[in-house]
Amino acid sequence: MESLGSSVKKKATERHHKAEVLIAGEQLRLRLHDSKLIKDRRYHLRTYPNCFVAKELTDWLIEHKEAPERETAIRLMQELMAHNIVHHVCDKHSEYKDAKLLYRFRKDDGTFPLDKNVKVFMRGQSLYESLISAEDSIMKVREESSIQYQRTFPGCELIDWLGQNGETSSRKEAVELCRTLLEHGIIQHVTLRHHFFDSNLLYHFRINFRRRRRLTELLGEILRPVQEDPDSPFCLRKLNPETDSTSFLSVQPNKEIKAPLSAVRRSSATSLSGGGPGGYFNSPPGLVECNPKSVLKRVITNEELLCPGAPYIKKTITIVGDAVGWGIVVRGGKPCHIQAVDPGGPAAAAGIKVCQFVFSVNSTLVLQLDYKKISNLIMTGPHTLVMEVMEAIE
C-alpha cells in the first residue's frame, strides 16, 4: 500500500500543532471566564465587552503556574495572537504587550476566522467526542506487530461508522474525509507508515481533545528544531554548554561523565538498544558508558508489579521536550524502568524519577515491550510525551 510521504507527515505535524494551539486557547478562554478575568470593561467613555487586561492576565498566568516568568507569559500570548485566537480590541497592537491594554478572544467577539483548517479541526473534534462517548465504541485496544495500541479503529470500521451515523453519504466521501483528517494531523496510522485506506489497517486519533493542555506546550512545539537524529529523545542534557568538554548528570550527581558531545549522545541512546538479557550495553571503543549497571536493587516482573495489593502506584506524567530532548534514559524490558533523569531537564520538572516503571507511552501499553520498541514509540510520537509510570509506595 501507499506509504505516508514525508511532505504529508510534515504538513500533518504543522497542522497538529495548530490544532493543539486552538485547544489550549479555548481551554484558557473558558478558565479565564470562570476566574472572572474576562468581563466588560470601560475605557475612554466606551465599553468593551468580554475583555481582559494584558497585565492582569500576565499576573494570572504566573500565579497559576502556566508560565514561570513574565517573558514566557508574553511569548505564550503572542503565540495565541499569531494564531488569531486573541487580538487587541481595536487591533492597534499586533504584538501582545504586558501593559494595561485591553485584549479579547476572537471567539468572544465573533471575529474568529472559520477557514478550511479550522473547519476540519472542528469536524475532527466532533467525531472524536461522538466516537469516544458511544456505548459500543469502535475505538478499542488492538494489537499490531506485537504492540498494543489504545483507542484504535480499523479504517474500514470507521468508514462503516461514518455512513451508519449519517456523517457521510458514501464510502468515497468517508474516505476523503478521513484522508483530510490525517493530512491535518488529527488521525494517523498507528505506526505512521500508511495514508488512510478503507481496509483493516489500524488508526487512532493523534489528538486527545479532552486532555488538559499546559500552555508551555505551545512554546515547546515552537522551539523544537526539526531533528532526524534518533539519539536526542533519551540523551542526558548538557550542564555546561559553554565549555568545550560537556558534563552530564546521571543517576549519581557526584559522578560526571565527560566526553565530546557526540560520543555522549550516542552512548546514552545506544545503551537503550544493546544486547543481553537485561538490555544493557557494552560500549565499543571511543564511547562512554552511561550507567552500565541497573539502578534497580532486584529484578521486578510484570506479575509482581500488577499483583493486587502490590506496593506500587500509577501516575500519569506529561513531559514537554525541549531542544535537547526529554532528559531521561530508559533501560531493561518487560517492564522497562527509568534508569537516569537529568535533574535540569523536562522529565525531572514533570515528576519523572529514577526506578519508576514505564506502564504506557502516549496511550500505548508497553509493559510487554523492551527498550527498543519503547524508544521507537517515543521518537515517532509527538513532542509532548504522556507517560504512565508505576513507582513503589514509600
Disulfide bonds with the S-S distance in Angstrom:
none
